[in-house]
Amino acid sequence: MKKIAILGSTGSIGTQALDLCARHPDRWKVTALTARGSREKLFEQVRRFRPELAGLTEGIRPEEVPEDLRFCRWVSGREALRAAAAESDADQVLVSIVGIAGLQSVMDALSAGRQVLLANKEALVTGGHLVTDLARKKGKPLLPVDSEHSAIFQCLQAAGPNRPVRILLTASGGPFRTWEKDRIRTATREQALRHPNWSMGAKITVDSASMFNKGLEIMEARWLFDLPEDRITVVVHPESIVHSAVSFEDGAVLAQLGVPDMRVPIGYAMAYPERVTTGVPEPDLFSLGRLTFEPPDEDKFPALRLAREALRAGGAACTVLNGANEEAVALFLRGEIPFGGIYDRVERALDRLAGLPANGLEEIFDADRRAREDVRR
């Protein structure tokens, strides 16, 4: 039995991971749960799974913990993430929180010798060199949870010693795939939040609409699989059945297919190198009829160009892109800038700040802060 700590347990990834824990109580014992502010949902999870530690990063006073939940240690604020990642009696730490806070949590978990199940893009986007160096030193390879990176990882496991030459990173294209450029730039909040295939949080859904999520995934793939960005090709695949593919030097391509359900990649990371039942049906290829693939339009979706430029620039450029995008998306969701303003503000922040250094966590967090300030100005 593996002991698992889940950071971000009330979100989409966290709740599906707990569903798998409930399906396989002989395989996983939940030892720590954290959430941002969904306290009632967290209370119910603690009642059901009875972890040793629980915490709310937005804060909770001891007297606010219900009487029947005082059997476990409650931690408040930022300390909740650190305690769950490094102090709980966990073999695995699922980092499914959103944002750059995931970087510190991943570093804390690795430093404590835990196996990290990574569902946080920003840890590798902002600190990929630090994270992968530490994972290598600790002998704890990162296990990806994002559907695309899990698919690539699964293809590489199936390939044995065959050498990959290219990653084919699939993208749904989001809700604006067929829109004209001018219409995309004036899209509303409601339109951006209508993802055709996935149910996700607001920030991730907007990133899908702008394709900044795919730019971040190019960065993530570069560190996870140690391939340069020019060997990572984005393929628009609106059906979201092929989750990604890898081509090899002999001309073969291996792809991973499945219905759009995150329990498959979550379950693969949790059980690796084994597989477990997830409750997800296999895709019915006969009813699908056809699968389509097309190149992305980088003129309509400049996020892909900006991501590649940031990777090539090195230093803190990727951190600047990530922080600027997070801040710009927040402004868009509050109705303060148009959708096209997300691209404009990210590009401006990169023009001004891409040369900042990123030799340690302090410099990375400083670059993130300065990028956000630039966008707010």
C-alpha positions as CSV (number, residue, x, y, z in Angstrom):
1,M,0.0,0.0,0.0
2,K,1.3,3.5,-0.9
3,K,0.7,6.5,1.2
4,I,-0.3,9.6,-0.8
5,A,-0.5,13.3,0.0
6,I,-2.7,15.4,-2.3
7,L,-2.1,19.1,-2.6
8,G,-5.2,20.7,-4.1
9,S,-7.6,17.9,-3.1
10,T,-10.8,19.8,-3.8
11,G,-10.0,20.7,-7.4
12,S,-10.7,18.6,-10.4
13,I,-7.4,16.6,-10.3
14,G,-7.6,16.1,-6.6
15,T,-11.2,14.9,-6.5
16,Q,-10.5,12.4,-9.3
17,A,-7.4,11.1,-7.5
18,L,-9.5,10.5,-4.4
19,D,-12.0,8.7,-6.5
20,L,-9.2,6.3,-7.5
21,C,-8.2,5.9,-3.8
22,A,-11.8,5.0,-3.0
23,R,-11.9,2.5,-5.8
24,H,-8.7,0.8,-4.6
25,P,-8.6,1.1,-0.8
26,D,-6.0,-1.7,-0.7
27,R,-3.6,0.3,-2.8
28,W,-3.6,3.8,-1.3
29,K,-3.9,5.3,2.1
30,V,-4.5,9.1,2.1
31,T,-2.1,10.7,4.5
32,A,-2.5,14.5,3.8
33,L,-5.0,16.7,2.1
34,T,-4.8,20.5,1.4
35,A,-7.1,22.9,-0.3
36,R,-7.1,26.6,-1.0
37,G,-10.4,27.8,0.4
38,S,-13.1,25.1,-0.2
39,R,-13.3,24.3,3.5
40,E,-16.7,22.4,3.5
41,K,-15.5,20.2,0.6
42,L,-12.3,19.6,2.4
43,F,-14.1,18.8,5.6
44,E,-16.1,16.1,3.8
45,Q,-12.9,14.6,2.3
46,V,-11.3,14.5,5.7
47,R,-14.3,12.7,7.1
48,R,-14.2,10.1,4.4
49,F,-10.5,9.5,4.0
50,R,-9.2,10.3,7.5
51,P,-5.8,11.7,6.7
52,E,-3.2,12.4,9.4
53,L,-2.8,16.0,8.2
54,A,-5.1,18.6,6.5
55,G,-4.7,22.2,5.7
56,L,-6.2,25.3,4.1
57,T,-3.8,27.7,2.4
58,E,-6.3,30.6,2.8
59,G,-6.2,30.0,6.6
60,I,-8.3,28.3,9.3
61,R,-8.4,28.9,13.0
62,P,-8.3,25.9,15.4
63,E,-11.8,26.7,16.7
64,E,-13.2,26.6,13.1
65,V,-12.3,22.9,12.7
66,P,-15.4,20.8,13.4
67,E,-15.2,18.6,16.5
68,D,-15.3,15.4,14.6
69,L,-12.3,16.4,12.5
70,R,-9.9,17.2,15.2
71,F,-8.4,13.7,15.1
72,C,-5.9,15.0,12.5
73,R,-3.3,17.8,12.5
74,W,-4.6,21.0,10.9
75,V,-2.2,23.4,9.3
76,S,-3.0,26.9,8.0
77,G,-1.6,29.2,5.3
78,R,1.5,28.5,3.2
79,E,2.8,26.1,5.9
80,A,-0.1,23.7,4.9
81,L,1.6,23.0,1.6
82,R,5.1,22.6,3.0
83,A,3.8,20.3,5.8
84,A,1.8,18.1,3.5
85,A,4.7,17.8,1.0
86,A,7.6,17.3,3.4
87,E,6.3,16.4,6.8
88,S,3.4,14.0,6.2
89,D,4.1,10.3,6.1
90,A,3.7,10.0,2.4
91,D,5.4,8.0,-0.3
92,Q,3.8,10.0,-3.1
93,V,2.9,13.7,-3.3
94,L,0.3,14.7,-5.9
95,V,1.0,18.4,-6.6
96,S,-2.3,19.5,-8.2
97,I,-2.3,23.2,-7.1
98,V,-2.4,25.9,-9.7
99,G,0.3,28.5,-10.2
100,I,3.9,29.1,-9.2
101,A,3.2,28.0,-5.6
102,G,3.6,24.5,-7.1
103,L,7.3,25.1,-7.6
104,Q,8.1,25.4,-3.9
105,S,5.9,22.4,-3.1
106,V,7.6,20.2,-5.7
107,M,11.0,21.2,-4.3
108,D,9.9,20.5,-0.8
109,A,8.5,17.0,-1.7
110,L,11.7,16.1,-3.6
111,S,13.9,17.3,-0.8
112,A,12.1,15.1,1.6
113,G,12.6,12.1,-0.7
114,R,9.0,11.8,-1.9
115,Q,7.8,10.6,-5.3
116,V,6.2,13.6,-7.1
117,L,3.1,13.1,-9.2
118,L,3.1,16.3,-11.2
119,A,-0.1,18.0,-12.2
120,N,1.3,21.5,-11.9
121,K,2.8,23.0,-15.1
122,E,4.4,26.0,-13.5
123,A,6.9,24.0,-11.5
124,L,8.7,23.0,-14.6
125,V,7.9,26.2,-16.6
126,T,9.5,28.4,-14.0
127,G,12.1,26.2,-12.4
128,G,12.6,23.2,-14.7
129,H,16.4,23.2,-14.4
130,L,16.2,23.2,-10.5
131,V,13.4,20.6,-10.3
132,T,15.0,18.1,-12.7
133,D,18.4,18.5,-11.1
134,L,17.0,17.8,-7.7
135,A,14.8,14.9,-9.0
136,R,17.9,13.4,-10.6
137,K,20.0,13.7,-7.4
138,K,17.3,12.1,-5.3
139,G,16.7,9.3,-7.8
140,K,13.0,10.3,-7.9
141,P,11.9,10.8,-11.5
142,L,8.9,13.0,-12.0
143,L,5.7,11.2,-13.0
144,P,3.5,13.4,-15.2
145,V,-0.2,13.7,-14.7
146,D,-1.2,16.1,-17.5
147,S,-3.0,14.0,-20.1
148,E,-0.5,15.0,-22.9
149,H,2.6,14.4,-20.9
150,S,1.3,11.2,-19.5
151,A,0.6,10.0,-23.0
152,I,4.1,10.9,-24.1
153,F,5.5,9.1,-21.0
154,Q,3.4,6.0,-21.7
155,C,4.6,5.9,-25.3
156,L,8.2,6.2,-24.2
157,Q,7.7,3.3,-21.7
158,A,6.3,1.1,-24.5
159,A,9.2,2.0,-26.8
160,G,11.9,0.3,-24.8
161,P,15.4,1.4,-26.0
162,N,14.2,3.0,-29.2
163,R,15.3,6.6,-29.4
164,P,12.6,9.3,-29.8
165,V,13.2,12.0,-32.4
166,R,10.1,14.1,-32.0
167,I,7.2,14.7,-29.6
168,L,3.8,15.3,-31.2
169,L,1.9,17.3,-28.6
170,T,-1.8,17.3,-29.3
171,A,-4.1,20.3,-28.6
172,S,-7.9,20.5,-28.8
173,G,-7.7,23.9,-30.3
174,G,-10.1,25.2,-27.7
175,P,-13.4,27.1,-28.4
176,F,-11.8,29.5,-30.8
177,R,-10.1,27.1,-33.2
178,T,-12.3,28.1,-36.2
179,W,-12.6,31.8,-35.3
180,E,-11.0,34.6,-37.2
181,K,-8.2,36.5,-35.5
182,D,-10.1,39.7,-34.9
183,R,-13.0,37.9,-33.4
184,I,-10.7,36.0,-31.0
185,R,-9.2,39.2,-29.8
186,T,-12.6,40.5,-28.7
187,A,-14.0,37.2,-27.2
188,T,-15.9,37.5,-24.0
189,R,-15.3,35.7,-20.7
190,E,-18.3,33.4,-21.3
191,Q,-17.1,32.4,-24.7
192,A,-13.6,31.7,-23.5
193,L,-14.9,29.5,-20.7
194,R,-16.8,27.1,-23.1
195,H,-14.2,24.4,-23.6
196,P,-15.5,21.8,-26.1
197,N,-14.1,18.7,-24.5
198,W,-12.8,19.3,-20.9
199,S,-14.3,20.6,-17.6
200,M,-11.5,22.6,-15.9
201,G,-11.0,25.6,-13.7
202,A,-11.5,29.1,-15.1
203,K,-7.7,29.9,-15.5
204,I,-6.8,26.7,-17.2
205,T,-9.9,26.9,-19.5
206,V,-8.9,30.5,-20.6
207,D,-5.3,29.2,-21.2
208,S,-6.8,26.5,-23.5
209,A,-8.7,29.2,-25.4
210,S,-5.6,31.3,-25.9
211,M,-3.4,28.3,-26.4
212,F,-1.0,29.5,-23.6
213,N,-1.6,26.1,-22.0
214,K,0.0,24.5,-25.0
215,G,2.9,26.9,-24.8
216,L,3.4,26.0,-21.2
217,E,3.2,22.3,-22.1
218,I,6.0,22.8,-24.7
219,M,8.1,24.1,-21.8
220,E,7.0,21.3,-19.5
221,A,7.8,18.6,-22.2
222,R,11.3,20.1,-22.8
223,W,12.2,19.4,-19.1
224,L,10.3,16.2,-18.6
225,F,11.7,14.5,-21.7
226,D,15.0,16.3,-22.3
227,L,14.3,17.3,-25.9
228,P,14.8,20.8,-27.4
229,E,11.7,22.9,-28.3
230,D,12.4,22.5,-32.0
231,R,11.7,18.7,-31.6
232,I,8.3,19.3,-29.9
233,T,5.5,19.8,-32.5
234,V,2.0,20.9,-31.6
235,V,-0.7,19.1,-33.5
236,V,-4.3,20.4,-33.3
237,H,-6.6,17.4,-32.8
238,P,-10.2,18.6,-31.9
239,E,-11.6,15.2,-30.9
240,S,-9.1,14.9,-28.0
241,I,-8.8,11.1,-28.4
242,V,-5.1,11.0,-29.3
243,H,-3.6,12.5,-26.2
244,S,-0.1,12.8,-27.7
245,A,2.4,10.7,-29.7
246,V,6.1,10.2,-30.1
247,S,8.0,9.5,-33.3
248,F,11.1,7.3,-33.4
249,E,14.2,7.2,-35.5
250,D,13.0,4.1,-37.5
251,G,9.9,6.1,-38.7
252,A,7.4,4.5,-36.3
253,V,5.0,6.7,-34.3
254,L,3.4,5.5,-31.0
255,A,0.3,7.3,-29.8
256,Q,-1.8,7.0,-26.6
257,L,-5.6,7.1,-27.2
258,G,-8.5,7.3,-24.7
259,V,-11.7,9.1,-24.0
260,P,-11.2,12.6,-22.4
261,D,-11.1,11.6,-18.8
262,M,-8.3,12.6,-16.4
263,R,-8.6,9.5,-14.2
264,V,-6.5,7.5,-16.8
265,P,-3.4,9.7,-16.6
266,I,-3.9,10.2,-12.8
267,G,-4.2,6.5,-12.3
268,Y,-1.2,5.7,-14.4
269,A,1.0,8.1,-12.4
270,M,-0.4,6.8,-9.0
271,A,0.1,3.1,-9.9
272,Y,3.2,3.3,-12.0
273,P,4.7,1.0,-13.3
274,E,1.4,-0.9,-12.9
275,R,-2.1,-0.1,-14.3
276,V,-5.3,-0.1,-12.3
277,T,-9.0,0.1,-13.2
278,T,-10.2,3.6,-13.3
279,G,-13.9,3.4,-14.2
280,V,-13.2,5.0,-17.6
281,P,-14.5,3.1,-20.7
282,E,-12.3,2.4,-23.7
283,P,-12.9,4.6,-26.7
284,D,-15.3,3.2,-29.3
285,L,-13.4,3.6,-32.5
286,F,-16.3,2.7,-34.7
287,S,-18.5,5.5,-33.3
288,L,-15.7,8.0,-33.6
289,G,-15.7,7.7,-37.4
290,R,-12.6,9.8,-38.1
291,L,-9.9,11.6,-36.2
292,T,-8.6,14.9,-37.6
293,F,-5.2,16.6,-37.3
294,E,-4.1,20.1,-38.4
295,P,-1.2,22.5,-37.7
296,P,-1.9,25.4,-35.3
297,D,-2.3,28.9,-36.6
298,E,0.4,30.8,-34.7
299,D,-0.8,34.1,-36.2
300,K,-4.2,33.7,-34.5
301,F,-2.6,32.1,-31.4
302,P,0.7,33.9,-30.8
303,A,1.1,32.2,-27.4
304,L,3.0,29.3,-29.1
305,R,5.5,31.7,-30.7
306,L,6.0,33.5,-27.4
307,A,6.6,30.3,-25.5
308,R,9.2,29.1,-27.9
309,E,10.9,32.5,-27.8
310,A,11.0,32.4,-24.0
311,L,12.5,28.9,-24.0
312,R,15.2,30.0,-26.4
313,A,16.0,33.1,-24.4
314,G,16.7,31.1,-21.2
315,G,17.1,32.7,-17.8
316,A,13.9,33.8,-16.3
317,A,12.0,34.3,-19.6
318,C,9.7,31.4,-19.0
319,T,9.0,32.6,-15.5
320,V,8.1,36.0,-16.9
321,L,5.8,34.6,-19.5
322,N,4.0,32.4,-16.9
323,G,3.6,35.2,-14.3
324,A,2.5,37.7,-16.9
325,N,0.0,35.3,-18.4
326,E,-1.5,34.5,-14.9
327,E,-1.9,38.2,-14.1
328,A,-3.3,39.0,-17.6
329,V,-5.8,36.1,-17.4
330,A,-7.0,37.4,-14.0
331,L,-7.5,40.9,-15.5
332,F,-9.5,39.3,-18.3
333,L,-11.7,37.2,-16.0
334,R,-12.5,40.4,-14.1
335,G,-13.4,42.2,-17.3
336,E,-10.6,44.7,-17.1
337,I,-8.9,43.8,-20.4
338,P,-10.1,42.2,-23.7
339,F,-9.1,38.7,-24.6
340,G,-6.5,39.9,-27.1
341,G,-5.0,42.0,-24.2
342,I,-3.6,38.8,-22.7
343,Y,-1.2,38.3,-25.6
344,D,-0.3,42.0,-25.7
345,R,0.6,42.2,-22.0
346,V,2.6,38.9,-22.0
347,E,4.6,40.0,-25.0
348,R,5.3,43.4,-23.5
349,A,6.5,41.8,-20.2
350,L,8.8,39.5,-22.1
351,D,10.2,42.5,-24.1
352,R,11.1,44.2,-20.8
353,L,12.1,41.4,-18.5
354,A,13.2,38.3,-20.4
355,G,16.8,38.9,-19.5
356,L,16.3,38.5,-15.8
357,P,18.4,35.6,-14.2
358,A,16.9,32.4,-12.7
359,N,19.7,30.8,-10.8
360,G,17.7,30.0,-7.7
361,L,14.2,30.1,-6.2
362,E,14.7,33.7,-4.9
363,E,15.5,35.0,-8.4
364,I,12.6,33.0,-10.0
365,F,10.1,34.4,-7.5
366,D,11.5,37.9,-8.0
367,A,11.0,37.6,-11.8
368,D,7.5,36.3,-11.3
369,R,6.7,39.3,-9.1
370,R,8.1,41.8,-11.5
371,A,6.2,40.2,-14.4
372,R,3.0,40.5,-12.6
373,E,3.7,44.1,-11.6
374,D,4.5,44.9,-15.3
375,V,1.1,43.5,-16.4
376,R,-0.8,45.4,-13.7
377,R,0.8,48.7,-14.8
